């Protein structure tokens, strides 16, 4: 099990990274028109057979395109608000071994609302000038109509318990979407918001059955990787076992408990309201139910939200003490730099640099 000191060093270093990225402005310039860019965003926590299926199917449909994996990174917190199983460096290494050409760093998802990180992702696709966006989806009744409208470039967005087509003002689907399908609709809305023409750019691929990231993470927590080896490519098992032996994984059960409890017990209501995702109701509830002696107590005090991941995101915000102003500035300038986490070879790297319009690139060291 990694130490809290290891996790603390990641969070402190990543906060500095976020602060620098919030200040710097992106730069764009002339670029080549070939090869095509196929950009996928996936947390790869961890990379499993379902991810491999989506990658290989997309590459089969668009041979010759550069496959660019966008792996959300800073603070190592997922869209569910919980820690990733491995660092983004390890997840990027697996992606390259499994078939990706380039891996770039995505936004710090776990301390943002879904609309905030969808907007960041949309801006990343624009910065990459993505030709195609492969996305895995779960087939459910009525969702085919949502996908068809997105294919036609409609701004389809999720609303509480319904999906709305902003171009026609129609409710396309009633009910709450599962996570994978919700992300598709949220991204389409964000792409439309920034004026990115995504007509015929999405490649929708039906998710592979019998693979569960939750089951994989649970097995790893218990030290029983063998139970889920059939769900994992060999590349994932090899890197994960190496990270565990080096004390860098698994991270998904690790929190900075002292920092979270200190923040929950001591921050004034105004200080809490300055944190991202906090509002008057949440800040007041945290203050009212003090003192806290466990993370479970803090989680129970957080008021519910439309998002089932809201409580864990709030805990991640408390853990790193991420402020609203910092996040707003970060989003405004995102991506201030395209941070390359890994690449297949130098020839591919040069093709990528020439192809994308964003001119500020940095190789992760």
C-alpha positions as a Markdown table, in Angstrom:
| # | Residue | x | y | z |
|---|---|---|---|---|
| 1 | Unk | 0.0 | 0.0 | 0.0 |
| 2 | Unk | 1.4 | 3.4 | -0.9 |
| 3 | Unk | 2.1 | 5.8 | 2.0 |
| 4 | Unk | 0.2 | 9.0 | 2.7 |
| 5 | Unk | 3.5 | 10.8 | 2.1 |
| 6 | Unk | 3.6 | 9.5 | -1.4 |
| 7 | Unk | 0.0 | 10.7 | -2.0 |
| 8 | Unk | 0.7 | 14.1 | -0.3 |
| 9 | Unk | 3.7 | 14.7 | -2.7 |
| 10 | Unk | 1.4 | 14.0 | -5.7 |
| 11 | Unk | -1.3 | 16.4 | -4.5 |
| 12 | Unk | 1.1 | 19.2 | -3.6 |
| 13 | Unk | 3.0 | 18.9 | -6.9 |
| 14 | Unk | -0.2 | 18.8 | -8.9 |
| 15 | Unk | -1.7 | 21.9 | -7.1 |
| 16 | Unk | 1.4 | 23.8 | -8.3 |
| 17 | Unk | 0.8 | 22.4 | -11.8 |
| 18 | Unk | -2.8 | 23.6 | -11.8 |
| 19 | Unk | -1.8 | 27.0 | -10.5 |
| 20 | Unk | 0.7 | 27.4 | -13.3 |
| 21 | Unk | -1.8 | 26.2 | -15.9 |
| 22 | Unk | -4.4 | 28.6 | -14.6 |
| 23 | Unk | -2.0 | 31.6 | -15.4 |
| 24 | Unk | -0.6 | 30.6 | -18.8 |
| 25 | Unk | -2.5 | 31.3 | -22.0 |
| 26 | Unk | -2.8 | 28.7 | -24.8 |
| 27 | Unk | -1.2 | 29.4 | -28.1 |
| 28 | Unk | -2.4 | 28.3 | -31.5 |
| 29 | Unk | -0.8 | 28.4 | -35.0 |
| 30 | Unk | -0.6 | 26.8 | -38.4 |
| 31 | Unk | -0.6 | 23.0 | -38.5 |
| 32 | Unk | -0.6 | 20.0 | -40.9 |
| 33 | Unk | -3.9 | 18.5 | -42.0 |
| 34 | Unk | -2.7 | 14.9 | -41.9 |
| 35 | Unk | -2.7 | 12.3 | -40.3 |
| 36 | Unk | -6.2 | 12.2 | -38.8 |
| 37 | Unk | -6.5 | 12.6 | -35.1 |
| 38 | Unk | -8.7 | 10.1 | -33.2 |
| 39 | Unk | -9.0 | 11.4 | -29.6 |
| 40 | Unk | -10.5 | 9.4 | -26.8 |
| 41 | Unk | -10.8 | 10.3 | -23.1 |
| 42 | Unk | -10.9 | 7.5 | -20.6 |
| 43 | Unk | -9.7 | 7.3 | -17.0 |
| 44 | Unk | -8.1 | 3.8 | -17.5 |
| 45 | Unk | -8.5 | 3.0 | -13.8 |
| 46 | Unk | -7.4 | 0.5 | -14.8 |
| 47 | Unk | -7.2 | -0.2 | -18.5 |
| 48 | Unk | -9.3 | -3.3 | -19.0 |
| 49 | Unk | -10.6 | -5.5 | -21.9 |
| 50 | Unk | -13.5 | -3.1 | -22.5 |
| 51 | Unk | -11.1 | -0.2 | -23.1 |
| 52 | Unk | -9.0 | -2.4 | -25.4 |
| 53 | Unk | -12.1 | -3.4 | -27.4 |
| 54 | Unk | -13.1 | 0.3 | -27.8 |
| 55 | Unk | -9.6 | 1.2 | -28.9 |
| 56 | Unk | -9.1 | -1.6 | -31.4 |
| 57 | Unk | -12.6 | -1.2 | -32.9 |
| 58 | Unk | -12.0 | 2.6 | -33.4 |
| 59 | Unk | -8.6 | 2.0 | -35.0 |
| 60 | Unk | -10.1 | -0.6 | -37.3 |
| 61 | Unk | -12.7 | 1.8 | -38.4 |
| 62 | Unk | -10.2 | 4.7 | -39.0 |
| 63 | Unk | -6.9 | 3.1 | -40.0 |
| 64 | Unk | -4.0 | 5.4 | -40.3 |
| 65 | Unk | -5.3 | 7.9 | -37.7 |
| 66 | Unk | -3.2 | 8.8 | -34.7 |
| 67 | Unk | -4.9 | 7.4 | -31.5 |
| 68 | Unk | -4.6 | 10.0 | -28.8 |
| 69 | Unk | -5.6 | 9.0 | -25.3 |
| 70 | Unk | -6.6 | 11.8 | -23.0 |
| 71 | Unk | -6.0 | 10.6 | -19.5 |
| 72 | Unk | -7.3 | 12.9 | -16.7 |
| 73 | Unk | -4.6 | 13.4 | -14.3 |
| 74 | Unk | -3.9 | 16.2 | -11.8 |
| 75 | Unk | -4.7 | 15.3 | -8.1 |
| 76 | Unk | -5.3 | 11.7 | -9.3 |
| 77 | Unk | -9.0 | 11.9 | -8.5 |
| 78 | Unk | -11.6 | 10.4 | -10.9 |
| 79 | Unk | -14.9 | 11.8 | -12.1 |
| 80 | Unk | -16.5 | 9.8 | -9.3 |
| 81 | Unk | -14.4 | 11.9 | -6.9 |
| 82 | Unk | -12.4 | 8.9 | -5.7 |
| 83 | Unk | -8.7 | 8.2 | -6.2 |
| 84 | Unk | -7.4 | 6.4 | -9.4 |
| 85 | Unk | -5.9 | 3.0 | -8.9 |
| 86 | Unk | -2.6 | 4.1 | -10.3 |
| 87 | Unk | -0.8 | 7.4 | -11.2 |
| 88 | Unk | -1.4 | 8.8 | -14.6 |
| 89 | Unk | 2.2 | 8.0 | -15.6 |
| 90 | Unk | 1.5 | 4.3 | -15.0 |
| 91 | Unk | -1.9 | 4.5 | -16.8 |
| 92 | Unk | -0.3 | 6.3 | -19.7 |
| 93 | Unk | 2.4 | 3.5 | -20.0 |
| 94 | Unk | -0.3 | 0.9 | -20.2 |
| 95 | Unk | -2.2 | 2.8 | -22.9 |
| 96 | Unk | 0.9 | 3.0 | -25.1 |
| 97 | Unk | 1.7 | -0.6 | -24.6 |
| 98 | Unk | -1.9 | -1.5 | -25.4 |
| 99 | Unk | -2.0 | 0.4 | -28.7 |
| 100 | Unk | -2.3 | 4.2 | -28.2 |
| 101 | Unk | 0.1 | 6.4 | -30.2 |
| 102 | Unk | 0.1 | 9.4 | -27.9 |
| 103 | Unk | -1.2 | 10.0 | -24.3 |
| 104 | Unk | -1.9 | 13.5 | -23.1 |
| 105 | Unk | -2.9 | 14.8 | -19.7 |
| 106 | Unk | -6.6 | 15.7 | -19.1 |
| 107 | Unk | -8.1 | 17.9 | -16.5 |
| 108 | Unk | -8.4 | 17.3 | -12.7 |
| 109 | Unk | -11.8 | 15.6 | -12.8 |
| 110 | Unk | -12.4 | 14.7 | -9.2 |
| 111 | Unk | -12.5 | 18.3 | -7.9 |
| 112 | Unk | -14.8 | 19.6 | -10.7 |
| 113 | Unk | -18.5 | 19.3 | -11.4 |
| 114 | Unk | -19.4 | 17.3 | -14.5 |
| 115 | Unk | -20.2 | 20.4 | -16.5 |
| 116 | Unk | -16.8 | 21.9 | -15.6 |
| 117 | Unk | -14.7 | 19.0 | -16.7 |
| 118 | Unk | -16.9 | 18.4 | -19.8 |
| 119 | Unk | -16.0 | 21.9 | -20.8 |
| 120 | Unk | -12.3 | 21.3 | -20.3 |
| 121 | Unk | -12.5 | 18.1 | -22.3 |
| 122 | Unk | -14.4 | 19.9 | -25.1 |
| 123 | Unk | -11.6 | 22.5 | -25.2 |
| 124 | Unk | -9.0 | 19.7 | -25.4 |
| 125 | Unk | -10.7 | 18.2 | -28.4 |
| 126 | Unk | -10.7 | 21.6 | -30.1 |
| 127 | Unk | -7.0 | 22.1 | -29.2 |
| 128 | Unk | -6.2 | 18.7 | -30.8 |
| 129 | Unk | -8.4 | 19.4 | -33.8 |
| 130 | Unk | -9.9 | 15.9 | -33.3 |
| 131 | Unk | -11.3 | 14.3 | -36.4 |
| 132 | Unk | -12.9 | 11.5 | -34.6 |
| 133 | Unk | -14.1 | 10.8 | -31.0 |
| 134 | Unk | -14.6 | 7.2 | -30.1 |
| 135 | Unk | -16.9 | 6.6 | -27.2 |
| 136 | Unk | -18.2 | 3.4 | -25.6 |
| 137 | Unk | -21.9 | 3.4 | -24.7 |
| 138 | Unk | -24.4 | 1.1 | -22.9 |
| 139 | Unk | -27.4 | 0.3 | -25.0 |
| 140 | Unk | -30.7 | 1.2 | -23.3 |
| 141 | Unk | -34.2 | 1.9 | -24.6 |
| 142 | Unk | -34.4 | 5.2 | -26.3 |
| 143 | Unk | -30.7 | 6.0 | -26.3 |
| 144 | Unk | -30.2 | 5.3 | -30.0 |
| 145 | Unk | -32.2 | 8.5 | -30.7 |
| 146 | Unk | -29.8 | 10.5 | -28.5 |
| 147 | Unk | -26.8 | 9.0 | -30.3 |
| 148 | Unk | -28.3 | 9.7 | -33.7 |
| 149 | Unk | -28.9 | 13.4 | -32.9 |
| 150 | Unk | -25.3 | 13.7 | -31.6 |
| 151 | Unk | -24.1 | 12.1 | -34.9 |
| 152 | Unk | -26.0 | 14.9 | -36.7 |
| 153 | Unk | -24.2 | 17.5 | -34.6 |
| 154 | Unk | -27.1 | 18.5 | -32.4 |
| 155 | Unk | -26.4 | 20.0 | -29.0 |
| 156 | Unk | -27.9 | 17.2 | -26.8 |
| 157 | Unk | -27.5 | 17.9 | -23.1 |
| 158 | Unk | -28.4 | 16.1 | -19.9 |
| 159 | Unk | -30.9 | 17.8 | -17.6 |
| 160 | Unk | -32.2 | 16.4 | -14.3 |
| 161 | Unk | -33.9 | 13.2 | -15.2 |
| 162 | Unk | -34.2 | 14.0 | -19.0 |
| 163 | Unk | -32.1 | 14.6 | -22.1 |
| 164 | Unk | -32.8 | 17.7 | -24.1 |
| 165 | Unk | -31.9 | 18.6 | -27.7 |
| 166 | Unk | -31.1 | 22.3 | -27.5 |
| 167 | Unk | -31.3 | 22.7 | -31.3 |
| 168 | Unk | -35.0 | 21.7 | -31.4 |
| 169 | Unk | -36.0 | 22.3 | -27.7 |
| 170 | Unk | -37.2 | 18.7 | -27.5 |
| 171 | Unk | -36.9 | 16.3 | -24.7 |
| 172 | Unk | -35.3 | 13.3 | -26.4 |
| 173 | Unk | -35.3 | 10.9 | -23.5 |
| 174 | Unk | -36.8 | 10.8 | -20.0 |
| 175 | Unk | -35.0 | 9.4 | -17.0 |
| 176 | Unk | -31.5 | 9.4 | -15.6 |
| 177 | Unk | -28.6 | 8.1 | -17.8 |
| 178 | Unk | -26.0 | 5.6 | -16.7 |
| 179 | Unk | -22.6 | 7.1 | -16.2 |
| 180 | Unk | -21.0 | 6.2 | -19.6 |
| 181 | Unk | -24.1 | 7.5 | -21.5 |
| 182 | Unk | -24.3 | 10.6 | -19.4 |
| 183 | Unk | -20.7 | 11.5 | -20.2 |
| 184 | Unk | -21.5 | 11.3 | -24.0 |
| 185 | Unk | -24.5 | 13.7 | -23.7 |
| 186 | Unk | -22.6 | 16.1 | -21.4 |
| 187 | Unk | -19.6 | 16.2 | -23.8 |
| 188 | Unk | -21.9 | 16.9 | -26.8 |
| 189 | Unk | -23.4 | 19.8 | -25.0 |
| 190 | Unk | -20.0 | 21.2 | -24.0 |
| 191 | Unk | -18.7 | 20.8 | -27.6 |
| 192 | Unk | -21.7 | 22.7 | -28.9 |
| 193 | Unk | -21.2 | 25.4 | -26.2 |
| 194 | Unk | -17.7 | 26.2 | -27.4 |
| 195 | Unk | -18.7 | 26.1 | -31.1 |
| 196 | Unk | -16.8 | 22.9 | -32.1 |
| 197 | Unk | -18.5 | 21.2 | -35.0 |
| 198 | Unk | -18.8 | 17.6 | -34.0 |
| 199 | Unk | -21.1 | 16.4 | -36.8 |
| 200 | Unk | -20.1 | 12.9 | -37.8 |
| 201 | Unk | -17.1 | 12.9 | -35.6 |
| 202 | Unk | -18.3 | 10.6 | -32.8 |
| 203 | Unk | -17.7 | 6.9 | -33.3 |
| 204 | Unk | -20.1 | 5.1 | -30.9 |
| 205 | Unk | -19.0 | 1.6 | -29.9 |
| 206 | Unk | -21.2 | -0.8 | -27.8 |
| 207 | Unk | -19.5 | -1.6 | -24.5 |
| 208 | Unk | -18.1 | -5.0 | -23.9 |
| 209 | Unk | -20.1 | -7.1 | -21.5 |
| 210 | Unk | -18.7 | -8.9 | -18.5 |
| 211 | Unk | -16.0 | -6.3 | -17.6 |
| 212 | Unk | -16.3 | -4.2 | -14.4 |
| 213 | Unk | -13.9 | -1.6 | -13.2 |
| 214 | Unk | -15.5 | -1.7 | -9.7 |
| 215 | Unk | -14.9 | -5.5 | -9.4 |
| 216 | Unk | -11.3 | -5.1 | -10.6 |
| 217 | Unk | -10.5 | -2.4 | -8.0 |
| 218 | Unk | -12.2 | -4.4 | -5.3 |
| 219 | Unk | -10.1 | -7.5 | -6.2 |
| 220 | Unk | -6.9 | -5.4 | -6.2 |
| 221 | Unk | -7.8 | -4.0 | -2.8 |
| 222 | Unk | -8.0 | -7.5 | -1.5 |
| 223 | Unk | -4.7 | -8.6 | -3.2 |
| 224 | Unk | -6.6 | -11.0 | -5.5 |
| 225 | Unk | -5.7 | -9.8 | -9.0 |
| 226 | Unk | -6.1 | -13.3 | -10.2 |
| 227 | Unk | -9.8 | -13.2 | -9.7 |
| 228 | Unk | -10.2 | -10.5 | -12.4 |
| 229 | Unk | -7.2 | -11.4 | -14.7 |
| 230 | Unk | -9.7 | -12.4 | -17.4 |
| 231 | Unk | -10.9 | -8.8 | -17.5 |
| 232 | Unk | -7.5 | -7.3 | -17.9 |
| 233 | Unk | -5.0 | -7.2 | -20.8 |
| 234 | Unk | -1.5 | -8.6 | -20.0 |
| 235 | Unk | -0.1 | -5.1 | -20.2 |
| 236 | Unk | -2.3 | -3.9 | -17.3 |
| 237 | Unk | -1.4 | -6.8 | -15.1 |
| 238 | Unk | 2.3 | -6.3 | -15.7 |
| 239 | Unk | 2.4 | -2.6 | -15.0 |
| 240 | Unk | 0.0 | -2.8 | -12.0 |
| 241 | Unk | 2.0 | -5.6 | -10.4 |
| 242 | Unk | 5.1 | -3.5 | -10.9 |
| 243 | Unk | 3.5 | -0.4 | -9.4 |
| 244 | Unk | 2.3 | -2.4 | -6.4 |
| 245 | Unk | 5.8 | -3.8 | -5.8 |
| 246 | Unk | 7.3 | -0.3 | -5.9 |
| 247 | Unk | 4.8 | 1.0 | -3.4 |
| 248 | Unk | 3.0 | 3.3 | -5.9 |
| 249 | Unk | -0.3 | 1.4 | -6.1 |
| 250 | Unk | -3.1 | 0.7 | -5.4 |
| 251 | Unk | -4.1 | 4.4 | -4.7 |
| 252 | Unk | -7.9 | 4.0 | -4.9 |
| 253 | Unk | -8.4 | 3.3 | -1.2 |
| 254 | Unk | -6.0 | 6.0 | 0.0 |
| 255 | Unk | -7.0 | 9.4 | 1.3 |
| 256 | Unk | -5.2 | 12.2 | 3.2 |
| 257 | Unk | -7.5 | 11.6 | 6.2 |
| 258 | Unk | -5.8 | 14.2 | 8.5 |
| 259 | Unk | -6.1 | 17.0 | 5.9 |
| 260 | Unk | -9.8 | 16.2 | 5.2 |
| 261 | Unk | -10.7 | 16.1 | 8.9 |
| 262 | Unk | -8.7 | 19.3 | 9.7 |
| 263 | Unk | -10.5 | 21.2 | 6.9 |
| 264 | Unk | -13.9 | 19.9 | 7.8 |
| 265 | Unk | -13.4 | 20.8 | 11.5 |
| 266 | Unk | -11.6 | 24.1 | 11.3 |
| 267 | Unk | -12.4 | 26.1 | 8.1 |
| 268 | Unk | -14.8 | 29.0 | 8.6 |
| 269 | Unk | -18.0 | 29.0 | 6.6 |
| 270 | Unk | -16.7 | 31.7 | 4.3 |
| 271 | Unk | -13.5 | 29.7 | 3.6 |
| 272 | Unk | -15.6 | 26.7 | 2.8 |
| 273 | Unk | -17.8 | 28.6 | 0.4 |
| 274 | Unk | -14.7 | 29.7 | -1.4 |
| 275 | Unk | -13.9 | 26.1 | -2.2 |
| 276 | Unk | -15.0 | 24.6 | -5.6 |
| 277 | Unk | -18.3 | 22.8 | -5.6 |
| 278 | Unk | -19.3 | 24.3 | -2.2 |
| 279 | Unk | -22.4 | 26.4 | -1.8 |
| 280 | Unk | -24.2 | 27.9 | 1.2 |
| 281 | Unk | -26.1 | 24.7 | 1.9 |
| 282 | Unk | -23.0 | 22.5 | 1.8 |
| 283 | Unk | -20.8 | 24.8 | 3.8 |
| 284 | Unk | -23.5 | 25.4 | 6.5 |
| 285 | Unk | -24.1 | 21.6 | 6.8 |
| 286 | Unk | -20.3 | 21.0 | 7.3 |
| 287 | Unk | -20.1 | 23.6 | 10.0 |
| 288 | Unk | -23.3 | 22.6 | 11.7 |
| 289 | Unk | -22.4 | 19.0 | 12.2 |
| 290 | Unk | -19.0 | 19.4 | 13.7 |
| 291 | Unk | -16.9 | 17.9 | 15.1 |
| 292 | Unk | -15.8 | 15.0 | 12.9 |
| 293 | Unk | -13.7 | 12.1 | 13.9 |
| 294 | Unk | -13.9 | 10.0 | 10.7 |
| 295 | Unk | -14.2 | 10.4 | 7.0 |
| 296 | Unk | -17.5 | 8.5 | 7.2 |
| 297 | Unk | -18.9 | 11.3 | 9.5 |
| 298 | Unk | -17.8 | 14.0 | 7.0 |
| 299 | Unk | -19.4 | 12.1 | 4.1 |
| 300 | Unk | -22.7 | 11.7 | 6.0 |
| 301 | Unk | -22.8 | 15.4 | 6.7 |
| 302 | Unk | -22.6 | 16.5 | 3.0 |
| 303 | Unk | -26.1 | 17.2 | 1.6 |
| 304 | Unk | -27.2 | 15.0 | -1.3 |
| 305 | Unk | -27.1 | 16.2 | -4.9 |
| 306 | Unk | -28.4 | 15.2 | -8.3 |
| 307 | Unk | -25.0 | 13.6 | -8.9 |
| 308 | Unk | -24.4 | 10.5 | -6.9 |
| 309 | Unk | -20.7 | 11.3 | -6.9 |
| 310 | Unk | -21.2 | 14.7 | -5.3 |
| 311 | Unk | -20.1 | 13.6 | -1.8 |
| 312 | Unk | -16.8 | 12.1 | -2.9 |
| 313 | Unk | -16.0 | 15.1 | -5.0 |
| 314 | Unk | -16.6 | 17.4 | -2.0 |
| 315 | Unk | -14.3 | 15.2 | 0.1 |
| 316 | Unk | -11.6 | 15.5 | -2.7 |
| 317 | Unk | -12.0 | 19.3 | -2.7 |
| 318 | Unk | -11.6 | 19.4 | 1.1 |
| 319 | Unk | -8.5 | 17.1 | 0.7 |
| 320 | Unk | -6.7 | 19.4 | -1.7 |
| 321 | Unk | -8.5 | 22.7 | -0.7 |
| 322 | Unk | -9.1 | 23.6 | -4.3 |
| 323 | Unk | -10.7 | 27.1 | -4.6 |
| 324 | Unk | -13.4 | 28.3 | -7.0 |
| 325 | Unk | -11.3 | 31.1 | -8.4 |
| 326 | Unk | -8.4 | 28.8 | -9.3 |
| 327 | Unk | -10.8 | 26.4 | -11.1 |
| 328 | Unk | -12.5 | 29.2 | -13.0 |
| 329 | Unk | -9.2 | 30.6 | -14.2 |
| 330 | Unk | -7.9 | 27.1 | -15.0 |
| 331 | Unk | -11.0 | 26.4 | -17.2 |
| 332 | Unk | -10.7 | 29.8 | -18.9 |
| 333 | Unk | -7.2 | 29.0 | -20.1 |
| 334 | Unk | -7.6 | 25.3 | -20.6 |
| 335 | Unk | -5.6 | 23.7 | -22.1 |
| 336 | Unk | -2.8 | 26.2 | -21.5 |
| 337 | Unk | -0.4 | 23.5 | -22.4 |
| 338 | Unk | -0.7 | 20.1 | -24.0 |
| 339 | Unk | 1.2 | 17.9 | -21.6 |
| 340 | Unk | 2.4 | 14.7 | -23.2 |
| 341 | Unk | 2.5 | 11.8 | -20.8 |
| 342 | Unk | 3.8 | 9.1 | -23.1 |
| 343 | Unk | 4.3 | 8.4 | -26.9 |
| 344 | Unk | 4.9 | 5.4 | -29.1 |
| 345 | Unk | 8.1 | 6.6 | -30.7 |
| 346 | Unk | 9.8 | 9.8 | -31.8 |
| 347 | Unk | 8.4 | 9.7 | -35.4 |
| 348 | Unk | 4.8 | 9.5 | -34.0 |
| 349 | Unk | 5.7 | 12.4 | -31.6 |
| 350 | Unk | 6.9 | 14.6 | -34.5 |
| 351 | Unk | 3.8 | 13.8 | -36.5 |
| 352 | Unk | 1.6 | 14.7 | -33.6 |
| 353 | Unk | 3.4 | 18.0 | -32.9 |
| 354 | Unk | 3.0 | 19.1 | -36.6 |
| 355 | Unk | -0.6 | 18.0 | -36.8 |
| 356 | Unk | -2.3 | 19.8 | -33.9 |
| 357 | Unk | -3.0 | 23.5 | -33.8 |
| 358 | Unk | -2.0 | 24.0 | -30.2 |
| 359 | Unk | 1.6 | 25.2 | -30.1 |
| 360 | Unk | 2.5 | 24.9 | -26.4 |
| 361 | Unk | 3.5 | 21.3 | -25.8 |
| 362 | Unk | 5.4 | 19.8 | -22.9 |
| 363 | Unk | 6.9 | 16.3 | -22.5 |
| 364 | Unk | 6.1 | 15.0 | -19.0 |
| 365 | Unk | 9.3 | 14.5 | -17.0 |
